Amino acid sequence: MNKLNIAVIFGSRSTEHDVSIITGINSIIKPLELSGEYNVIPVFISKDGNWYSDHQLKDLNNYSSGHFKEFLGKLKPISLSLNSGLKLVKTGLKNKIIDIDLVFPATHGTHGEDGELMAICEMAGVAYVGCDVRSSAVAMDKVIAKNVAMSNNIDTAKFVYFSKHDFNLNPKIALKKIESELKLPVFVKPAHLGSSIGITRVTKYEDVNNAIEVALHYDDKVLIEEAVNNLVEVTLPIIGNEELKPAFLEQPVLHSEDFFDFDTKYLQGGKKGKNKGSSGSQGYSTIPAKLPKALYDKAEATGLAVYRAIGCSGIARVDMLIDTKTEKVYFNEVNPLPGGLYSHNWNKAGINNIELVSRLVDLAVERFTEKKSLETVFKTNYLSQFK
C-alpha cells in the first residue's frame, strides 16, 4: 500500500509565524516521520507570502542559525495547482510535480488558522487535518465565537467590541460605552489573534484608550471584556469529529495580577521565570486542573458544548474562565489549532505524539470520505433560457 503524501504547511504572514514553525516541525513533522507511515513534505510560507518546499526545511536549526534568509534565498518558491487535487509545482529545467494526499496545517493565526488555508484545500478537493473553513473562521473571531456560544446558552464574561472604523470615528463615545457597561479590570484584545498577542489588562479607565490602540495595531476589531472574579483559568484540548475525546483540563499557574500573555506561554518557562518546575508544555500549568469534581465536570462539559456549537472537528482547544465562588463557568475563546497541538496534555492523557498525529490524520480522512458522499453539483436547465 502506498504511503500518503502529507504536506505540513507552516509559517505564513502571521504574528504567530515563529510559533507556527515550532508546531510544524517539532509537533507534526517529527512524529509523522517517526511513525514510518507517511511521506512527509514540509511546506514553509515566508513572512512575505512566498511558498517553499525542501527537505532542509524540516531542520529547526536552519531557522535559528542566523543565516536563514541566505538559505531561503537559494531556494525557488513553489506554486500550487488546484486542478483535480492539490499539487506542489517546483519549477526548474524540468518541473517537478508532487501530488498531495492530505494537508496538515500548522499555520497559526491570520492567513491560515482563520480558515483561509482550509478554503484552499476545499477548492482543491484534498483532505486536511483540523477544523473546517466555517468553524475556523468563527473560532478565530472572538466576538462571533462568543455570540455563537451565547446563542447556545453558554455563559461568557460581559463584553463590548468595536471595529477599527467605528472606534476611530468617535473614540469618546466608544470609551463612554465601555465605562458605563463594564467594571474594571477589563481585558482589551485583538478579536482575531491568538498566542495572547496584543492583549492588555487594564485597571484604570484612562488607560483603556491606549490598550485599544495597541490591539488595533494588530487587528481591525477590538474586544473589551470584563474580568471574572475569583478567577481560575482552564483550557481543554479536544479531538474528534462526531465522537469527541477530551484530554485533561489544564490550569495555568499564575498570580492574580498576571495573565496568560505571549511571554508566559512561550518564553523562559513562564512569566519572569516564576513558574519553573510545574507541569505543562512550557512549565506554567497544572494537569489535570485542581478543581472539585463537580466543577471539573461542569467545565469539561462546557468545553465539549462549545466545540459542538462552533462546529469544530479534528482538533481544537477551548479556554474557559471559572468564578470559584459562584462556580460559574464562562467560555473565553476557542483555538482551532492549539500551539504544539497541546501534545504535552495529550501525553498526560495517555496519547503520545505519534498516536496523536496519526489519529488526526485518520479523522481528516474520515471527514473527507464522508463529505465526498455529499452532492455539491445540481443539474438544471437554467442557462438554456439565455440562448
C-alpha positions in Angstrom: 0.0 0.0 0.0 1.4 3.4 -1.0 2.1 5.9 1.8 0.1 9.1 2.0 1.9 12.2 0.8 1.3 14.6 3.7 2.1 18.3 3.2 2.8 20.0 6.6 2.2 23.7 6.0 3.7 26.2 8.5 5.0 29.8 8.8 2.8 32.3 6.9 2.1 36.0 7.1 1.1 36.0 10.7 2.1 37.5 14.0 2.4 33.8 15.1 4.8 32.9 12.4 7.6 31.7 14.7 5.3 29.7 16.9 3.9 28.0 13.7 7.4 26.8 12.8 7.9 25.1 16.1 4.4 23.4 15.9 5.1 22.4 12.3 8.5 20.8 12.8 8.5 19.6 16.4 4.9 18.6 17.0 3.8 17.4 13.5 6.7 16.6 11.1 8.8 14.7 13.6 6.1 12.4 15.0 4.7 11.8 11.5 8.1 10.7 10.3 8.7 8.6 13.4 5.5 6.7 12.7 7.0 5.4 9.4 3.5 5.5 7.8 3.7 8.7 5.7 5.7 10.6 3.2 6.1 14.0 4.9 6.6 17.1 2.8 7.4 20.4 4.5 5.8 23.5 3.0 7.1 26.8 4.5 5.3 30.1 3.9 7.6 33.1 4.4 6.6 36.3 6.1 6.4 37.9 2.7 4.0 35.2 1.5 6.3 33.0 -0.7 5.8 29.2 -0.5 8.8 26.9 -0.3 9.3 23.1 -0.1 12.7 21.5 0.6 13.7 18.6 2.9 16.1 21.0 4.7 13.0 23.0 5.9 12.4 20.1 8.3 15.5 21.1 10.3 14.7 23.6 13.1 18.4 24.6 13.3 18.1 26.3 9.9 15.6 28.9 11.3 17.7 29.8 14.3 21.2 29.7 12.7 21.2 33.4 11.8 21.6 32.5 8.1 18.0 31.6 7.3 17.5 34.5 4.9 20.5 33.4 2.8 19.4 29.8 2.9 15.9 30.7 1.8 17.3 33.0 -1.0 18.9 29.9 -2.6 15.5 28.2 -2.9 13.0 28.8 -5.6 9.4 29.4 -4.5 6.9 26.7 -5.4 3.5 27.2 -6.9 0.3 25.3 -6.3 -2.0 23.6 -8.7 -5.6 23.1 -7.6 -6.7 21.1 -10.7 -8.0 17.7 -9.7 -6.4 17.7 -6.3 -3.6 19.7 -4.7 -0.2 19.6 -6.4 3.1 21.3 -5.5 4.9 22.5 -8.5 8.7 23.0 -8.3 9.9 25.0 -11.3 13.2 24.4 -13.0 14.7 23.0 -16.2 12.1 20.3 -15.7 9.1 21.0 -13.5 8.7 18.6 -10.6 5.1 17.9 -9.5 4.2 16.4 -6.2 0.7 15.1 -5.6 -0.6 15.8 -2.1 -3.0 13.4 -0.5 -3.5 15.3 2.7 -2.6 18.7 4.2 -1.7 19.0 7.9 -2.0 22.7 8.7 0.4 24.3 11.3 -0.3 27.9 10.3 -1.4 29.7 13.5 -3.4 32.9 13.3 -4.0 35.1 10.2 -3.9 33.6 6.7 -4.1 30.0 7.9 -5.8 29.1 11.2 -8.6 31.5 10.3 -9.9 29.3 7.5 -8.0 30.7 4.6 -5.7 27.7 4.2 -8.7 25.3 4.7 -10.5 27.1 1.9 -7.6 26.3 -0.5 -7.8 22.7 0.5 -11.6 22.6 -0.1 -11.2 24.2 -3.5 -8.5 21.7 -4.4 -10.6 18.8 -3.1 -7.9 17.5 -0.7 -8.3 16.1 2.8 -6.9 18.3 5.6 -6.5 18.0 9.4 -8.5 20.0 11.8 -11.4 22.4 11.8 -13.1 23.2 8.5 -13.4 26.6 6.9 -16.6 27.8 8.7 -15.6 26.7 12.2 -12.1 28.0 11.8 -13.4 31.4 10.7 -15.9 31.5 13.6 -13.4 30.3 16.2 -10.8 32.9 15.1 -13.2 35.8 15.6 -13.5 36.0 19.4 -16.6 38.2 19.1 -18.5 35.9 16.7 -17.5 32.9 18.8 -18.9 34.5 22.0 -22.1 35.3 20.2 -22.4 31.7 19.0 -21.8 30.4 22.5 -24.4 32.7 24.0 -26.9 31.6 21.4 -26.4 28.1 22.7 -26.9 29.1 26.3 -23.2 29.0 27.2 -22.1 31.8 29.6 -19.5 34.4 28.6 -18.0 37.2 30.5 -19.6 40.6 29.8 -18.0 42.4 26.8 -18.3 45.1 24.2 -16.5 45.4 20.9 -15.7 47.9 18.1 -14.4 47.8 14.6 -11.4 49.9 13.9 -13.5 52.2 11.7 -16.2 52.7 14.4 -13.7 53.3 17.2 -11.7 55.9 15.2 -14.9 57.6 14.0 -15.9 58.5 17.6 -13.5 57.2 20.3 -15.1 59.3 23.0 -18.5 57.5 22.6 -16.8 54.1 22.5 -14.9 54.9 25.7 -18.0 56.1 27.4 -19.8 52.9 26.4 -17.0 50.9 28.0 -17.1 52.9 31.2 -20.9 52.7 31.5 -21.2 48.9 30.7 -18.1 47.3 32.1 -16.5 47.2 35.5 -12.7 47.2 36.0 -10.4 45.5 35.5 -11.0 44.7 31.8 -9.0 42.9 29.1 -8.5 44.5 25.8 -7.9 42.1 22.9 -7.5 42.0 19.2 -10.5 40.0 18.0 -8.7 37.7 15.6 -5.3 36.9 17.0 -4.0 34.0 19.1 -1.0 33.4 21.3 -2.2 36.3 23.5 -0.6 38.9 21.2 -1.7 42.5 21.7 -3.7 41.8 24.9 -3.7 44.3 27.7 -5.1 44.1 31.3 -6.4 47.5 32.2 -7.2 48.6 35.8 -7.9 52.4 35.1 -10.4 53.7 32.6 -7.9 56.4 31.4 -5.6 53.5 30.2 -8.3 51.9 28.0 -7.7 54.1 25.0 -4.0 53.2 24.8 -4.8 49.5 25.2 -7.3 49.7 22.3 -4.7 51.4 20.1 -2.3 48.5 20.8 -5.0 46.0 19.9 -6.0 47.8 16.7 -2.3 48.0 15.7 -2.7 44.2 15.1 -6.3 43.9 14.1 -9.4 45.6 12.6 -11.7 44.7 15.5 -11.1 45.0 19.3 -12.8 43.2 22.1 -13.1 44.6 25.6 -14.3 42.1 28.3 -14.9 42.3 32.0 -12.5 40.3 34.2 -14.0 37.4 36.1 -13.8 37.5 39.9 -12.3 34.7 42.0 -10.7 33.5 38.7 -9.3 30.1 37.8 -8.4 29.8 34.1 -8.7 26.4 32.5 -8.2 25.1 29.0 -9.5 21.8 27.4 -7.9 20.2 24.3 -10.4 18.1 22.4 -10.1 15.8 19.4 -12.9 14.2 17.3 -15.4 14.7 14.6 -18.7 13.3 15.8 -17.4 11.3 18.7 -15.3 13.6 20.9 -12.5 12.8 23.3 -11.3 15.5 25.8 -7.8 15.5 27.2 -7.3 16.9 30.8 -8.5 20.3 31.9 -5.3 22.3 32.2 -4.9 25.1 34.8 -2.2 27.9 34.2 -0.2 28.6 37.3 -0.4 32.4 37.5 -0.6 35.1 40.2 -3.7 37.2 40.3 -2.0 40.2 38.7 -0.8 38.1 35.8 -2.5 36.9 32.7 -1.7 34.4 30.0 0.4 36.6 27.7 2.8 35.6 24.9 5.9 35.6 27.2 4.1 33.5 29.8 3.2 30.9 27.1 6.4 30.7 25.2 9.4 32.3 26.8 11.6 31.3 29.7 9.3 28.8 31.3 6.7 31.3 32.5 6.4 35.0 33.1 9.7 36.2 34.7 10.5 32.6 35.3 8.1 32.4 38.2 6.6 29.0 37.5 9.5 26.9 36.5 9.2 23.3 37.6 5.4 23.0 37.4 4.0 20.7 34.8 2.8 21.7 31.3 4.3 22.4 27.9 6.3 25.5 29.0 6.3 24.9 32.8 3.4 27.0 33.7 0.4 24.8 34.3 -1.2 22.0 36.4 -2.6 18.9 34.6 -5.2 18.0 35.5 -6.6 21.2 36.9 -7.2 21.1 40.7 -10.9 21.6 41.0 -13.7 20.0 42.9 -15.1 17.1 40.8 -18.5 18.7 40.2 -16.8 21.9 39.0 -14.3 20.0 36.9 -17.1 18.0 35.2 -19.0 21.2 34.6 -16.0 22.9 32.9 -15.4 19.8 30.8 -19.0 19.7 29.7 -18.9 23.4 28.8 -15.8 22.8 26.7 -17.4 20.0 24.8 -20.6 22.1 24.3 -18.5 24.9 22.8 -16.7 22.5 20.5 -20.0 21.3 19.1 -21.6 24.8 19.0 -18.7 26.2 16.9 -18.8 23.1 14.7 -15.2 22.1 15.4 -13.7 18.9 14.0 -10.4 17.1 14.2 -8.8 19.2 17.0 -9.4 22.4 19.0 -8.7 23.8 22.4 -11.4 25.6 24.4 -10.4 28.2 27.0 -12.7 28.9 29.9 -12.8 31.2 33.0 -14.2 30.0 36.3 -15.5 32.0 39.2 -14.7 29.6 42.0 -17.1 31.4 44.4 -20.2 31.3 42.3 -19.0 28.2 40.4 -19.9 29.7 37.1 -18.0 28.6 34.0 -17.6 31.2 31.3 -16.5 30.5 27.7 -13.4 32.6 26.9 -12.2 31.6 23.4 -11.6 28.6 21.2 -8.3 27.8 19.4 -8.8 25.7 16.3 -5.1 24.9 16.0 -3.6 24.7 19.5 0.1 25.6 19.7 2.2 22.4 19.6 -1.2 20.5 19.3 -1.1 20.7 23.1 0.7 17.4 22.9 2.0 17.8 26.5 -1.6 17.5 27.7 -2.4 14.5 25.4 0.7 12.8 26.7 -0.6 13.1 30.2 -3.9 11.7 28.9 -2.1 8.6 27.6 -1.8 9.6 23.9 1.8 10.0 22.7 2.9 12.4 19.9 2.9 9.7 17.2 -0.5 8.4 18.2 -1.9 12.0 18.3 -0.8 13.0 14.8 -1.9 9.6 13.4 -5.4 9.9 15.0 -5.7 13.4 13.5 -4.8 12.1 10.0 -7.4 9.4 10.4 -10.0 11.9 11.5 -9.2 14.1 8.4 -9.6 11.1 6.1 -12.8 10.1 7.8 -14.3 13.6 7.3 -13.1 13.9 3.7 -14.6 10.5 2.8 -18.0 11.4 4.4 -18.0 14.8 2.6 -17.3 13.2 -0.8 -20.7 11.4 -0.5 -22.5 14.8 -0.5 -23.7 16.1 -3.8 -22.4 19.6 -4.5 -23.4 19.9 -8.2 -27.0 20.4 -9.2 -28.1 19.9 -12.8 -30.6 22.5 -14.2 -31.8 24.0 -17.5 -31.2 27.5 -16.1 -28.7 28.6 -18.8 -30.8 27.4 -21.7 -33.1 30.4 -21.3 -30.1 32.7 -22.2 -29.6 31.4 -25.8 
